[in-house]
Amino acid sequence: MASKKNSPRQLLITGAAILLTALGGLLLVPGINTAPHATPLIVHRGMGFKAIVEELQRNGSINTSWPVLLTGRIIPKLHNIKPGRYSLPPGMSNFSLLYFLHAHKQDEVRITIPEGLDIRHIARLLSRNLDMDSTAVMAAASDSQLLQKHNITARNAEGYLFPGTYDFVWASTPEEAVGFLVGRFRHFYTGNLQSTAASVGLSETALLTLASIVEAETPVAAEKPVVASVYLNRLKHNIRLQADPTVQYALGGTARRLFYKDLPTDSPYNTYRHNGLPPGPICNPGSASILAVLNPADTKYLYFVATGKGGHNFAESIAEQTENIKKYRIARRNSQH
């Protein structure tokens, strides 16, 4: 005859079943501990699991932290959460919340790197859009191991950060972002272009340096081969380049109009004081400027000056240049009235 009282074993089984049911509900039932509306979450590099859960509670994604911590303790694999920006769906279970963070694809940001920016400005642009500091980007661009990895013999990656529109992972490291941009240059600078540069006696550094000056001188694509021809002609005749953008680079700071008093600035980048090319690029040139140096216009021009209306006038002699300067001054005066 069966006992009317539950045996200790039955009580244990019943208790275990209740506990498992409660635990399963805690892990799997939607909305028990999570917000009824979508919430944002930012996970920075270096944040541990506990810090992420604390942030979830702080921003209202969860009501209390211990059920999520317990879920993570039961399923340790869910501790692996990538840095990134997340928009958390409403009413998830504790398990589905952690699984969403664990499995969700990292957020990407589309960024346009304009032609002609120097490293400092690219670093600021990346830091405004990605989870990184501009100082760290500058450090990465000068890191000897990164430079060696990408076969850069210069002191930094100036000139190698190839302009374009790219999708970056928001949580990229500075090293990854710099390496990616250098990689885009390597993808562009193919064997054929390398052979062309070698055939005209231009090293990689010299090519990028001259292309950076062309980039800084004119945004007009049609003018770039002509501007390149001017500088190549001056190099051929051992005439100082006297490129204003190199003085601006030597001065540093915010770009401004140059004055005659700026021209004696003591710097190896100042092509008014030193013959030949400066030690390295002054900005990061785009494909059009690089190709202009490799395929310059066939001219005898040695000088050019702005028209005052966009573009430049070119000259073979000092007399022609003097006339073009007069035209520029007249155009400037007229534009001020």
C-alpha positions, 0 to 999 in steps of 0.5 A: 500500500503506497504511503500518503506522505511524499518520500524525501526522494519525491520531495527532492525531485519535485523541488528540483523540478520547481527550481529548474522551471524557475531557472529556465523561466529566469533565463528564457522567458521574455520581458522578465528583466529587460526593458519594454522598449529598445535601448542603446548600448556602447561596449568599449574595448577592454570592458569586462563582462561585469562592467557590461552588465553594470552598463546594461542596468545603468542605461535601463536595458535591464532592471537588475544585474544578478539574473544576467550575471547568473545567466553568464555564469551558467553559459560562460561562452556568452561572456564573449561580447565584442566592442561595438554600438548596439541597439537592444530589441525590447522585451528579450529574455536574459539569455536572448539578451546575452546571445544577441550581444554575443552573436551580433555583427559589429557596427560599421561606420562609413567614413570618407577620407578626402584627398589632401588631408594630413595625418593629424586631420585624418586622426581627428576624422577617425576619432570623431567617428570611431571608438578611438582617440586621435592621439592613438591614431597618430601613435599607430601611424608612427609605430615602427612595427606597423610601418615595417609590416607594411614595408614603409621606410619613412618615419610615419605613414604620411602619404600612405593613408589612401583617401576614399570612402570606406566602411570601418568597424566602429570598434576598430583599433587605431592600428587596424584603421591605419593598416586598412588605409595603408592596405588600400594604397598597396592595393592601388599601387600595383606592379605596373605603377611601380614599374612606371615609377622606377622607369622615371627614377622615382622611389615610392617616397619620392612619388608620394612626396611629389604627389602630395604637393600636387594634391595640395596645390590644386583640387582640379583634376585636369590641372594635376598633370600640368602642375606635376610637369612644373615640379618635375621640370624644376627638379630637372633644372635643379630649381627649388620647388618653392611650393607654398604647401610645403611651407604651410606643412612646416609651419603646422597648425591651421591652414592660412594664407601665407605671407612673405615673412613665412617663406624663410621658415627653418624646416627641411620641408620648406622648399623655398630654402632647400633644393629638391623634394622635402623629406616626405609627403606633406599630405595623403594624395589621391589616385589622380595626383599620384597618376599625374606624377607618373603621367605628367603633361608634356610642358616646359612650364616652370611657374604657375600662379592662381587665376583668382577665379579657380585654377592656375595660369602657367608660364615658361619664363619669369616674364610670363609669370610676372604677367600672370601675377598681375592678372591674379592681383587684378582678379583679386581686387575685382572680387573684393568689390 
